Amino acid sequence: MKRLFLLSLLYLTFFKSFGQKLNYWQQHVDYTMDVLMDVNTYRYQGSQKLIYTNNSSDTIRRVFYHLYNNAFQPGSEMDMRLQNIKDPDGRMVNKIKVGENEVKESRISKLKPNEIGFLHVSNMKQDGVAVTAKEVETILEVSLAQPLLPGTSTTFTLDFEGQVPIQIRRSGRNNKEGVELSMAQWYPKMAEFDFEGWHADPYIAREFHGVWGNFDVKITIDKNYLLGGSGYLQNGNEIGYNYQDKDVVVSIPKKQKTLTWHFIAPNVHDFTWAADKNYIHDVVPTSFGTTLHFLYKNNPKIIDNWKQAEPKTVQLMDYYNRIVGKYPYQQYSVIQGGDGGMEYAMCTLILGEGKLDGLVGVIAHEMGHSWFQHILASNESKHPWMDEGFTSFIEDLGLNEISDKKVDNPFLGALRSYIALVNSGKEQPLSTHGDRYDENRSYSVASYSKGEVFLVQLEYLIGKENLMKTLRRYFEDFKFKHPTPNDIKRTAERVSGANLDWFLTDWTETLNTIDYGINSVENSVNDLVKTTVSLKRFGRTPMPIDLLVEYTDGTQEYFYIPLRMMSFVKENQIPGSKRTVLNDWTWGNPNYSFEINSPKSSIKKITIDPNSLMADVNPSNNTYEIKP
């Protein structure tokens, strides 16, 4: 009986922890790395031991590693992409004059041998036996010495040598603000293998996908450098620096030229660090248990902005904790470095100059990725909208929350941006791989704005309370996993009871749009004033309809038209107001009409979607108004 009870308990725990996905599995890695950085040549050498656990039902005969730094070489795939895309990333090109024309020239194409990036692997073994490894630019293809059976682990060891490129995109040295080392995607990184197979995407400056695991990293570097990044510092007493309060604990002998920083990062899918001789380091404790670290250049022009940004960062993290779920790590670092803003495990690298509002805005976004990418680790290469869009959603909520001037709808910018993309004729489906967009602008608006509007539409469909419950349950069910588009949809269905498969398909896999209008308003007068309102669906994507009627005597009335395929009636979003639930509307019939009986006053104005939440691509016909 005791054994049966334990088995039942394990079954229930497994069932709950994997969000009712009983067959879910994911691979696991344990990295141990020892790295020596030469700050004079910007080259580094290291050794890596990686214990890889195969939790799949497949027998694995090959594995793949990412070698991201190899992208920063003339003639690389990233370089070719820059030279051939219509609107190359402005950070990665130089603008030069050719006659009377301005030409955008790839910065990578002009890198000299001591400016390029590279990452090469040698002496690679599996459980002590040499393996065959083939370097294909940014991917290392490894044929195993012995097949890796389901449910077993193997140990890979290798040596690696790298050169840090001139800062061009995300990682690099000597960025435009003077930060010396932004060490992102710097080590041989195991590619993800999941239910879809291997995700060994070449690196052309887009997003990432990684394997959950633990990192034990030692970095030996010139003793004058201050480091920050992923993980918890283990040896503050040894290096004379306590990362929690910055007190010097011991004296470093003058003859000693280097220090070894030892970090451990548990249960992450990435490890990033930055270093500079001129960092200021501020430590900010919080009431919710996470210590925030701020590392930025000792530049008088920016210090005041960084100091002012610190309490706002605390407010933002506290808000994200409340609306999504508790940030699970003991610390988070905001570090000046990189080339704009990019999220990494337990930290972000951001540019540190500019105005205060811009600094806080970037922090709000990049820190938001700690939930939507570094806890809820969707495949941002295949579904960039899931991390960029969802992060943009909580960013807009968070910035509005801490603003002195709050607005009723913080999503209007995202809605307008999405509609502009639709009207440009350059939209591609959200199911497009992040590397396959024809233009950078199309990628950005789709991933950030249309991805954000996905959640805005969920709010319109199932109501604000259900949406926020969905985000919290999504976090609890899928944290430290790799959720897919279907997982957020099914979570919303479980929370609300609505059928939403049609919405996920239309919004992410097609270019179908939402477009409704008021076709006509006709009055007939008997004992009562009877008004017939005729609506029309012009777009392919169906929606339920919220409609507001305003009368000349100042009263108003809400009407709600359910969508039949949802099998759902949304709660009244304005408690205490009068709302009439009408008959449902089918997709097969693009026309719909209903009657309003008004014995006391005439109609002044009728508005579809009065809260401006529905992503109607042509809102000009959503209002009918009778001029006095």
C-alpha positions in Angstrom: 0.0 0.0 0.0 2.8 2.4 0.9 4.5 1.7 -2.5 1.2 2.3 -4.3 0.8 5.6 -2.5 4.3 6.7 -3.4 3.8 5.8 -7.1 0.5 7.7 -7.1 2.2 10.7 -5.5 5.0 10.6 -8.1 2.4 10.3 -10.9 0.5 13.3 -9.7 3.6 15.4 -9.2 4.8 14.5 -12.7 1.4 15.3 -14.1 1.2 18.7 -12.4 4.8 19.8 -13.1 4.6 19.2 -16.8 1.3 21.0 -17.3 -0.7 17.9 -18.1 1.8 16.9 -20.8 2.5 13.3 -19.6 4.9 12.5 -22.4 7.0 15.7 -22.1 10.7 15.4 -21.9 13.7 17.7 -22.3 17.5 17.1 -22.5 19.8 18.2 -19.7 23.4 19.5 -19.6 26.0 20.1 -16.9 28.9 22.4 -18.0 32.2 22.8 -16.3 34.5 25.3 -17.9 37.9 26.8 -17.1 38.8 29.9 -19.2 41.9 32.1 -19.5 41.3 35.5 -21.1 44.2 37.5 -22.5 43.0 41.1 -22.4 45.9 42.3 -24.6 45.1 40.1 -27.6 41.4 39.5 -26.8 41.9 35.8 -27.2 40.9 33.2 -24.7 41.6 29.5 -24.2 39.5 27.1 -22.2 38.6 23.5 -21.4 35.0 22.2 -21.2 33.5 19.1 -19.6 29.9 18.6 -20.5 27.7 15.8 -19.1 24.8 15.4 -21.5 21.7 13.4 -20.5 19.4 12.0 -23.1 15.9 12.1 -21.8 14.3 11.4 -25.2 13.2 8.0 -26.6 15.7 8.4 -29.4 19.1 6.8 -29.7 21.5 9.7 -30.5 24.4 9.1 -32.8 25.3 12.7 -33.5 25.3 15.9 -31.5 25.7 19.5 -32.6 27.3 22.5 -30.9 27.0 26.2 -31.7 30.2 28.2 -32.4 28.7 31.6 -32.5 31.9 33.7 -32.8 32.7 32.2 -36.2 29.9 34.4 -37.6 32.0 37.5 -37.2 34.3 36.8 -40.2 34.2 38.3 -43.8 32.3 36.0 -46.0 30.3 34.3 -43.2 26.6 33.6 -43.6 25.9 36.5 -41.3 28.0 38.8 -43.5 26.2 37.6 -46.6 22.9 38.1 -45.0 23.9 41.7 -44.2 25.0 42.3 -47.8 21.8 40.9 -49.3 18.9 42.0 -47.1 17.0 45.1 -48.1 17.2 46.8 -44.7 20.3 45.6 -42.8 20.6 46.2 -39.1 22.0 49.7 -38.7 24.3 48.6 -35.9 26.0 46.1 -38.2 26.7 48.4 -41.3 28.7 51.4 -42.1 27.1 54.1 -44.3 29.4 55.3 -47.0 29.1 57.6 -50.0 29.4 56.2 -53.5 29.0 59.1 -55.9 25.8 60.8 -54.9 24.3 57.7 -53.3 24.6 56.4 -49.7 25.5 52.7 -49.5 25.3 50.4 -46.5 28.5 48.4 -46.1 28.7 45.3 -43.9 31.0 46.0 -40.9 31.8 42.3 -40.8 33.2 42.4 -44.4 35.8 44.9 -43.3 37.1 43.1 -40.2 40.9 42.5 -40.0 42.4 39.3 -38.8 42.9 40.7 -35.2 39.3 42.1 -35.2 37.3 39.0 -36.3 35.7 36.5 -34.0 36.4 32.8 -34.0 35.8 29.8 -31.8 37.6 26.5 -32.6 37.4 23.2 -30.8 40.2 20.6 -30.4 40.9 17.3 -28.5 37.2 16.4 -28.3 36.3 13.1 -26.6 33.3 11.2 -25.5 33.8 9.3 -22.3 37.6 9.5 -22.9 37.4 8.2 -26.5 38.2 10.6 -29.4 35.2 11.6 -31.7 35.0 13.0 -35.2 34.1 16.7 -35.1 33.5 18.8 -38.2 33.4 22.6 -38.0 30.8 24.0 -40.4 31.1 27.8 -39.7 28.9 28.4 -36.7 28.0 24.7 -36.1 30.1 21.8 -34.9 28.9 18.4 -36.1 30.0 15.6 -33.8 29.8 11.9 -34.6 29.7 9.9 -31.4 32.1 7.2 -30.5 29.2 5.3 -29.0 25.5 5.8 -29.5 23.7 7.5 -26.6 20.8 5.4 -25.6 17.5 6.8 -24.2 17.7 7.6 -20.5 21.5 7.5 -20.3 24.2 10.2 -20.0 27.6 10.7 -21.6 30.6 13.0 -20.9 32.1 15.2 -23.6 35.4 16.9 -23.0 37.1 19.4 -25.3 39.5 22.3 -25.5 38.6 25.5 -27.2 40.3 28.7 -28.4 38.4 31.9 -29.2 38.9 35.5 -30.3 36.5 38.2 -29.2 35.4 40.2 -32.3 35.1 44.0 -32.5 31.7 44.7 -31.1 29.2 44.4 -34.0 26.2 42.5 -32.7 25.6 41.5 -29.0 28.9 40.0 -28.2 32.3 41.6 -28.7 35.0 43.9 -27.4 35.3 47.7 -27.1 31.8 48.7 -27.9 30.8 52.2 -28.8 30.4 53.2 -25.2 33.9 51.8 -24.3 33.0 48.6 -22.5 35.9 46.2 -23.1 34.3 42.8 -23.0 30.7 41.7 -23.7 31.0 37.9 -23.5 27.7 36.6 -24.9 27.5 33.2 -26.8 31.2 32.8 -26.4 31.7 29.1 -25.6 31.0 25.9 -27.5 27.3 25.5 -26.7 25.3 22.3 -27.1 22.4 22.7 -29.5 18.9 21.8 -28.4 17.3 18.4 -29.3 13.6 18.1 -28.6 10.5 16.5 -29.9 11.0 18.2 -33.2 14.6 17.0 -33.5 17.8 19.0 -33.6 17.8 22.8 -33.6 21.3 23.5 -35.0 20.5 26.8 -36.7 23.4 28.8 -38.1 24.0 32.1 -36.5 23.0 35.1 -38.6 22.3 37.6 -35.8 18.8 36.5 -34.7 17.7 34.5 -31.6 18.7 31.4 -29.7 17.5 28.1 -28.2 19.4 26.3 -25.5 19.4 23.2 -23.3 18.5 23.6 -19.6 21.3 22.7 -17.2 23.9 23.8 -14.7 27.1 25.9 -15.3 30.3 25.8 -13.2 32.6 28.4 -14.8 36.0 29.7 -13.8 37.3 32.8 -15.6 40.9 33.9 -15.2 41.5 37.5 -16.3 43.7 40.5 -15.5 43.2 41.4 -11.9 42.1 45.0 -12.7 38.9 43.9 -14.4 35.5 43.7 -12.6 33.1 41.0 -13.9 29.4 40.5 -13.8 26.9 38.2 -15.5 25.2 34.9 -15.1 25.6 32.9 -11.9 26.6 33.4 -8.3 30.2 34.3 -7.4 31.7 31.5 -5.3 35.1 32.8 -4.3 34.8 36.4 -3.3 37.2 35.9 -0.4 39.9 34.5 -2.7 39.8 37.3 -5.2 39.4 40.1 -2.7 35.8 41.0 -3.8 32.5 40.2 -2.1 29.9 40.4 -4.9 27.1 41.0 -2.4 28.5 44.1 -0.6 31.7 44.8 -2.5 33.9 44.8 0.6 37.6 44.0 0.0 38.2 41.0 2.1 41.9 40.2 1.4 44.8 42.0 -0.3 45.9 40.8 -3.7 49.7 40.6 -3.9 51.1 43.2 -6.3 53.0 40.6 -8.3 49.8 38.6 -9.0 48.6 39.7 -12.4 45.4 37.7 -12.8 42.4 36.6 -10.7 40.2 33.6 -11.2 36.5 34.4 -10.9 34.4 31.3 -10.1 30.6 31.4 -10.9 27.9 28.8 -10.6 24.6 29.2 -12.5 22.0 26.6 -11.6 19.2 25.6 -13.9 19.7 28.0 -16.8 20.2 27.5 -20.6 23.0 30.1 -21.1 26.0 31.7 -19.5 27.1 35.3 -20.2 29.6 37.7 -18.6 31.0 41.1 -19.1 34.2 42.8 -17.9 35.7 46.2 -17.7 38.4 48.0 -15.7 36.2 51.0 -15.1 32.9 49.5 -13.9 30.9 51.0 -11.0 29.1 48.2 -9.2 25.9 49.0 -7.2 24.1 46.4 -5.1 20.4 46.9 -4.5 18.6 44.5 -2.1 14.8 44.2 -2.4 11.9 43.3 -0.2 11.1 40.3 -2.4 14.4 38.5 -1.9 16.2 39.2 -5.2 19.4 41.2 -5.0 19.8 43.5 -8.0 23.3 44.4 -9.4 24.1 47.3 -11.6 27.4 47.5 -13.4 28.1 50.6 -15.6 31.0 52.7 -16.7 32.4 55.4 -14.3 31.2 58.1 -16.7 29.9 61.3 -15.1 27.5 61.8 -17.9 25.5 58.6 -17.1 25.9 58.0 -13.4 22.9 60.0 -12.4 20.6 58.2 -14.9 21.8 54.8 -13.6 21.2 55.8 -10.0 17.7 56.9 -10.9 17.0 53.8 -12.9 17.8 51.5 -9.9 14.6 52.0 -7.8 12.5 51.8 -11.0 14.1 48.5 -11.8 13.1 47.3 -8.4 9.5 48.4 -9.0 9.4 46.7 -12.3 10.7 43.3 -11.0 8.2 43.5 -8.2 5.4 44.1 -10.7 6.5 41.2 -13.0 6.7 38.9 -10.0 3.0 39.8 -9.2 1.5 39.5 -12.6 3.5 36.5 -14.0 5.2 34.7 -11.2 8.2 34.9 -8.8 11.6 35.3 -10.3 13.3 32.2 -9.1 17.0 33.2 -8.8 18.6 35.1 -5.9 20.1 37.8 -8.1 19.7 39.7 -11.4 22.3 42.0 -13.0 21.9 45.0 -15.3 25.2 45.5 -17.1 26.4 48.2 -19.5 27.7 46.4 -22.6 26.6 44.9 -25.8 25.0 46.9 -28.6 21.5 47.9 -27.5 19.8 45.4 -25.2 19.8 41.6 -25.0 18.6 39.2 -22.4 20.8 36.5 -20.9 20.6 34.1 -18.0 20.2 36.1 -14.8 21.4 39.3 -16.5 21.1 41.7 -19.4 23.7 43.6 -21.4 22.5 47.0 -22.5 23.8 50.3 -23.8 24.1 52.8 -20.9 24.1 56.2 -22.4 21.1 58.3 -23.6 18.1 59.6 -21.7 16.7 58.1 -18.5 13.4 57.1 -20.1 15.2 55.2 -22.7 17.4 53.4 -20.2 14.4 52.4 -18.0 12.5 51.3 -21.1 15.3 49.0 -22.2 15.7 47.6 -18.7 11.9 47.0 -18.6 12.1 45.0 -21.8 15.3 43.0 -21.3 14.5 42.1 -17.7 11.0 41.0 -18.8 12.8 38.4 -20.9 13.8 36.8 -17.6 10.3 35.4 -17.5 9.6 35.0 -21.2 12.7 33.3 -22.4 14.9 32.5 -19.4 12.3 30.8 -17.3 9.7 30.1 -20.0 12.2 29.1 -22.6 10.3 28.9 -25.9 12.2 28.3 -29.1 12.8 32.0 -30.0 14.4 31.0 -33.3 11.2 29.4 -34.5 8.7 31.4 -32.5 10.4 34.8 -31.7 6.9 36.3 -31.1 6.5 34.2 -28.0 9.4 35.8 -26.2 9.6 39.2 -27.8 5.9 39.8 -27.9 5.0 38.5 -24.5 7.9 40.5 -23.0 6.7 43.6 -24.8 3.3 43.0 -23.3 4.5 43.0 -19.7 6.9 45.8 -20.5 4.1 48.1 -21.6 2.1 47.0 -18.5 5.1 47.6 -16.2 6.1 51.0 -17.6 2.5 52.1 -17.3 2.3 50.8 -13.8 5.3 52.9 -12.6 4.4 55.9 -14.7 3.1 59.1 -13.1 0.7 59.5 -16.0 -1.1 56.2 -16.6 -3.1 55.5 -19.7 -6.2 53.3 -20.1 -4.7 51.3 -23.0 -0.9 50.9 -22.9 -1.1 48.7 -26.0 -2.1 51.3 -28.6 1.4 51.6 -29.9 1.7 47.9 -30.6 -1.7 47.8 -32.2 -0.9 50.7 -34.5 2.5 49.2 -35.4 0.9 45.8 -36.3 -1.8 47.5 -38.4 0.8 49.5 -40.3 2.7 46.3 -41.1 -0.5 44.7 -42.5 -1.2 47.8 -44.6 2.4 47.8 -45.9 1.8 44.5 -47.7 5.1 43.2 -46.2 3.7 41.0 -43.4 4.7 37.4 -43.2 3.0 34.8 -40.9 4.2 34.5 -37.3 5.1 30.9 -38.1 8.0 32.2 -40.2 11.3 31.2 -38.8 13.1 34.2 -37.3 15.9 33.9 -39.9 13.5 33.8 -42.9 11.9 37.2 -42.8 12.4 39.2 -46.0 13.1 42.4 -44.1 14.3 43.2 -40.6 11.4 45.6 -40.1 8.9 42.8 -40.9 10.6 40.6 -38.4 10.6 43.2 -35.7 7.0 44.4 -36.0 5.8 40.8 -36.3 7.8 39.5 -33.3 7.4 42.4 -31.0 4.1 44.1 -31.9 2.0 41.3 -33.4 3.4 39.0 -30.7 2.3 41.5 -28.1 -1.1 41.9 -29.8 -1.6 38.2 -29.5 -2.0 38.6 -25.8 -4.1 41.8 -26.2 -6.5 39.8 -28.4 -6.6 37.1 -25.8 -7.7 39.8 -23.3 -10.4 40.9 -25.8 -11.5 37.3 -26.3 -11.6 35.9 -22.7 -11.4 39.1 -20.5 -8.6 40.7 -18.5 -9.0 38.6 -15.4 -8.8 35.3 -17.4 -5.8 36.6 -19.3 -3.9 37.4 -16.2 -4.8 34.1 -14.7 -3.6 32.5 -18.0 -0.2 34.2 -17.7 0.3 33.0 -14.1 -0.8 29.4 -14.8 1.4 29.3 -18.0 4.3 30.4 -15.8 3.6 27.7 -13.2 3.0 24.9 -15.7 5.9 25.6 -18.0 8.7 27.3 -16.0 12.1 25.8 -16.7 10.7 24.1 -19.8 10.3 24.8 -23.5 6.7 25.8 -24.1 5.2 25.9 -27.6 2.5 28.1 -29.1 0.0 25.4 -28.4 0.9 25.5 -24.7 -0.1 29.1 -24.2 -3.3 28.5 -26.2 -4.2 25.4 -24.1 -3.5 27.2 -20.9 -5.9 30.0 -21.9 -8.5 27.4 -22.8 -8.1 25.6 -19.4 -8.4 28.9 -17.5 -11.4 30.3 -19.4 -13.2 27.3 -20.9 -13.2 28.9 -24.3 -12.3 27.1 -27.6 -9.3 29.0 -29.1 -7.7 26.7 -31.6 -9.1 28.8 -34.5 -7.5 31.9 -33.0 -4.0 30.4 -32.7 -4.2 29.2 -36.3 -5.5 32.4 -37.8 -3.1 34.7 -35.8 0.1 32.7 -36.2 -0.1 30.6 -39.3 -1.9 32.8 -41.7 -2.1 36.5 -42.8 -5.9 36.6 -42.0 -6.9 39.8 -40.5 -9.7 41.2 -38.2 -12.0 43.7 -39.9 -15.5 44.5 -38.8 -17.7 47.4 -39.6 -21.1 48.9 -39.0 -22.9 48.4 -42.3 -26.2 50.3 -41.6 -28.4 51.7 -38.9 -32.1 52.0 -39.6 -34.9 53.3 -37.5 -38.6 52.6 -37.4 -41.1 54.3 -35.1 -44.2 52.7 -33.7 -44.9 52.8 -30.0 -41.1 52.5 -29.5 -38.1 53.6 -31.4 -36.8 50.4 -32.9 -33.3 50.5 -34.4 -31.9 47.8 -36.6 -28.1 47.6 -36.5 -26.4 45.7 -39.3 -22.8 44.6 -38.9 -20.4 43.0 -41.4 -17.2 41.0 -41.1 -14.8 42.0 -43.9 -11.7 40.1 -42.7 -11.2 36.3 -42.5 -10.5 36.2 -38.8 -13.7 36.0 -36.7 -14.1 37.7 -33.3 -16.8 38.1 -30.7 -18.1 41.7 -30.7 -18.2 44.3 -27.9 -20.4 47.1 -28.9 -21.4 50.4 -27.1 -24.5 52.4 -27.7 -24.6 56.0 -26.5 -28.0 57.8 -26.3 -28.8 61.5 -26.5 -29.9 61.6 -22.9 -26.3 60.7 -21.8 -27.1 57.0 -20.9 -25.2 54.1 -22.6 -25.7 50.4 -23.1 -23.3 47.6 -23.9 -24.0 44.7 -26.2 -22.0 41.5 -26.6 -22.2 39.2 -29.5 -20.5 35.8 -28.7 -18.6 33.9 -31.4 -20.2 30.6 -32.0 -16.9 28.6 -32.5 -15.6 29.8 -29.1 -18.5 28.2 -27.2 -17.9 30.9 -24.6 -19.5 34.1 -23.2 -17.1 36.6 -21.8 -17.8 38.2 -18.4 -19.0 41.8 -18.4 -15.7 43.8 -18.4 -17.4 46.8 -16.8 -19.2 45.5 -13.7 -22.3 47.4 -12.8 -22.9 48.5 -16.4 -25.9 47.4 -18.4 -24.9 44.7 -20.9 -27.1 42.6 -23.2 -25.8 39.3 -24.5 -27.1 38.7 -28.0 -27.3 35.6 -30.2 -24.0 34.2 -31.3 -22.4 35.0 -34.7 -21.2 32.2 -37.0 -18.1 32.4 -39.2 -20.0 31.2 -42.2 -22.2 34.2 -42.3 -20.3 37.5 -42.7 -23.5 39.6 -41.9 -25.2 40.1 -38.6 -28.1 42.3 -37.4 -29.9 43.0 -34.2 -32.6 45.3 -32.9 -32.5 48.0 -30.2 -35.7 49.1 -28.6 -35.3 52.6 -27.1 -38.5 54.1 -25.6 -36.9 57.1 -24.0 -34.3 58.5 -26.2 -32.7 58.2 -29.6 -29.3 56.8 -30.4 -26.4 59.3 -30.6 -23.4 56.9 -31.3 -22.6 53.2 -31.9 -19.1 51.9 -31.4 -17.6 48.5 -32.1 -14.8 47.7 -29.6 -15.1 50.9 -27.4 -12.0 49.9 -25.5 -9.8 49.7 -28.6 -8.5 46.3 -27.8 -9.5 44.4 -31.0 -6.8 44.5 -33.7 -9.2 45.7 -36.4 -7.1 46.6 -39.4 -9.7 49.2 -40.6 -11.2 50.8 -37.6 -12.6 53.7 -39.6 -16.0 51.9 -40.1 -16.3 50.8 -36.4 -18.3 53.9 -35.4 -21.7 55.2 -36.4 -22.5 58.7 -35.2 -25.5 60.9 -35.7 -24.5 64.5 -36.0 -26.9 67.0 -34.2 
